[in-house]
Amino acid sequence: MLCFSLFHTSFLIPRCTQCKLQASTFKHTHFPYLRSSPNSTFFIEEFSGFRSKFSSVLFSDSRVSYSVNDDFDIELGRLLALLPEEMRIRVSEHPELYELIEVVMDLGRKPLARFPSGDFSLSDCQITVHHIEHATSQVGDFAVDNRAGISRTLHRISAIRNRKGAIIGLTCRVGRAVSGSANLLQDLVQDGASLLFIGPPGVGKTTIIREIARVLANDYKKRVMIVDTSSEIGGNGDIPHPGIGNARRMQVPNSEMQHKVLIEAVENHMPQVIVIDEIGTKLEAMAASTIAQRGIQLVATAHGVTIENLIMNPSLEMLIGGVQNVTLGDEEAHRRGVQKTVLERKGPSTFSCAVEIVSKTELRVHHSLEATVDAILSGRIPNVEIRRMQHDGSKETVEKEFFAETSSDEEDEMMVEDAMEVTEERTGKIQFISEFPPNIGEDCWEDGLLIRLYVYGIWHLLL
């Protein structure tokens, strides 16, 4: 009897419970397709055929059902074809083969394959110039940013050069188009909000915006234009990767021209949505701000871990509206309880919402980027919603945190500012809009619940 453990969302690795057969032994015993081939092209064909035969065995048992992604098999095979024969054997034996992150080859060092569980040595021999030349001969030309790719795949090959310009190291990173990676943000995407994604490298920012571009183009029938600087969103080559759906892609000759291509995309192609990856300069931030003022939905990523990083970054502060020093009067400074010189937001932010990516299954959503920036500059805790992904792939709102202030009289009493909204019209009339249902009072009296009302302001009206 066979049982199956899920290592990847689109693949099942078998494990025999009776004979304690390991996954790697099972693959080589029953399916020799992962064994190396002297010819790299033939190896890709063998590798891509592995799952098709494996699936026929799995489908023979009606109790087992799963989705097969043959396209990813072919793409992963093209990346592994860059490796010598011995390395292909070692990486195919790893139980986390379909969770492979990247392969690192440095001249004079042992090659490494990086998995979620850690680094794995692919050979006892050191990398030579021949190994580097074999790999670089099968990829596209390296651009100014020392990045290249494999045609019609999402893989990224990054080079390390010496002082003479010769390549002495390669980082072969696996690219994946993960369907459903934007499910946590489906409501924001549907509402047409401009989204700014912030997070550390490798957390999945590019994967999410690629999926958002596909959803907006295919499901919501919008005109989506991707400005792809390093060919990570739409893949390498002139034909874009199927992962972006019906979205169109504009390639950027070099990173210094990204801001010009952004303006060109708006002026020439009439998009409803612009998708940008890695906004990192002031010119790019200015271009994004100009696009937002034309009523176009923006989906972009920026360098940083949290919104505080953008506030402190002079090149990117325009994305959050800019920051300026303001000198307050004595009475106003005393009323606020702050110094006379404070930081305030200069103008409207380029994006309406911001998402801090904590991990691939957890997001911190700021529904109002302007309110978050104002709270941070004033020393308050911003209003944030934490979203986590359940095992079944559905959205779950786990926790909501509201920014709060501590009363000077009673430090243990907290006043939640989002409990009610105060709307002041030009006529001078003040309207309090409650967020509670109209019959909450009756229900509370019947259930014996206690209602607490925190009064934080009293208005004196002179008749």
Salt bridges, closest charged atoms under 4 A:
ASP61 OD2 - ARG63 NH2 2.99
ASP73 OD2 - ARG51 NE 3.34
GLU75 OE2 - HIS241 NE2 2.40
GLU102 OE2 - ARG114 NH1 2.61
ASP119 OD1 - ARG114 NE 3.68
ASP187 OD2 - ARG387 NH2 2.87
ASP187 OD2 - LYS395 NZ 3.94
GLU211 OE2 - ARG214 NH2 2.65
ASP228 OD2 - ARG249 NH1 3.34
GLU232 OE2 - ARG147 NH1 2.94
GLU232 OE2 - ARG156 NH1 3.05
ASP330 OD1 - LYS340 NZ 3.07
GLU332 OE2 - ARG335 NH2 2.82
GLU332 OE2 - ARG336 NE 2.78
GLU344 OE2 - ARG336 NH1 3.07
GLU356 OE1 - ARG364 NE 3.11
GLU356 OE2 - HIS366 NE2 3.51
GLU362 OE2 - ARG388 NH2 3.51
GLU370 OE1 - ARG345 NH1 3.83
ASP374 OD2 - ARG345 NH2 2.95
GLU385 OE1 - HIS367 NE2 2.40
GLU385 OE2 - ARG387 NE 3.45
GLU405 OE2 - ARG380 NH1 3.94
GLU417 OE1 - ARG380 NH1 3.14
